[in-house]
């Protein structure tokens, strides 16, 4: 539980956050995955103290020659902007997204990824409708039974 500090516009938070993913290898060079997440973000906007982001995503990946891996993904969800007081509108944005990643395994435990994503936001407050194009980059290092990814 996150408790508000005296004088803060943050009203506290007691929901569960995190990620869960299921991946299935369909064959030697094909996989599918399903992911769900809930994240909490603090806002620097006087109209919301924080927002909660819920997503459901799916992906399809293909192994390519030369140590390359291509993954297509799509998802949907919503962002709920929690106002600091009852006289400010509680905003909800419906979100849809899609994109692709291309990963190159440059060594047994090192991968470089480059991708593109489009996120479309349909807000219940019209002035917040928007589309965000993003160029994605990640470095992944696997060691000691774990994995570190820098995006």
N, C-alpha and C positions, 0 to 999 in steps of 0.2 A: 504494500500500500504506500502511495506517495501522499504525504500530508502537505497542505499549504503552509507557507511561511507567513507570519504576520505582515500585513501590508501588501502581499502579493496578489495579482489578479488570478493566479492559478488556484483552482478550487479543489484540488485533490484528484486522485485517480486510484481506482481499486479493481480494474479489469485485468484479465490475463493478456499478455502480449507474447509474441514469439512466432516461430516458423515451423512448419511441418512439411515434409516432402516424401513422396513415394516415387521411385524410379524403377523401371523394368526394362531389362535388356531383351529385345525381341529377337535378336539374332546377333551375329558377329559384329555387324556394323550399323545397327539400328536400335534406338532406345526411345521410350516415351516417359514423361514425368508429369506429375500433378503436384502442385505446391499451394499451400494456403498460409497466409500470414496476417498478423495484426501488429501494427507498430504505433507507438505513441511519439508525437513530435511536439515540441514546445514552439509556440508561435511568438514572433516579435511584432505582432499586429494588435493594435488596441481593440479590434473587434473579435478576437478569439485568444484565449489563454493557451490553448493547445488544440491539436487535432489528432483524431484516431484514423488510421488508414487500414482498411481491410481489403485483402486481395485474394483471388483465386486464379491460379495460372496453370497453363498446360504447355508442354513442349514436345517436340519431335526432333530427334537428333540422328545424324548420319555420319558414319566414318568415311573419310575420303582418303585417297592415296596421299603419301607424303607426310603422314602424321597429322593431317587436318581433320577437324571435327566441325560440322555445320549443324547448328541448332536453331530451329524456328520456334517462336513462342507467341502466345496470346493470353490475355487475361482480362479480368473485369473486377470491379469492386466499388468501394465508395470511401470518400474522405468526409468525416464529420468534424466540423469546426465548432468547438465548444466555447460559447461566449462567456465572458467573465461576469456578466450580469443579465438579468431577465429582460432588460429593455433593449438588448441587442439581438438581432436575428440569428437563430441557430441555422447555420448554413450546411448543406450537404451537397457534395459533388459526386455524381456518378462518373466512374472512370472506366475507360476501355483502353487496352494497350495491345500492341503487337510489335514484333521485331525479329531480329536474327543476330546470332553470335557466330563468328568464325574463330576457332581455337587452333593454334599451332603448337604441338608438343615439340619444343626445341631440345628437350632432354627428357630422360626417363621421369624425372620429378618436377619439371618446370614447363609451364605453358603460358603462352601469350594469347590474349583474346581481344578481338576488335568487333564491335557490333553497332547496331542502329536500333532505336526504339522510337515509336510514336505513341504518345499518350494523349487521349482526347478526354477533356473534362466537360461534362454537362452539368452545370450548377443550377440549383433551385434559385439562385440569385444571378440573373442573366449577365450582369457585368463581369462575372467570374468564369464564364464559358471560355475555353481556350484549348489550343493544341500545342503540345510541347514535343519538338523533335530533339532527340538526344543521340550524341555519338558516344559509344561506350568503349572503355578500355579496361582490361584487367590483367594482372600478373598473378599466376597461381604457383605456389611452391608446396610440394608434398614432402613431409619429413616426419620421422618419429611417430608414424601411425596416424598423423593428422594432416591437415591442409590449411594453409594460410592464403587468402585471396585479398589482393589490394586492388580496389576499383577506383 
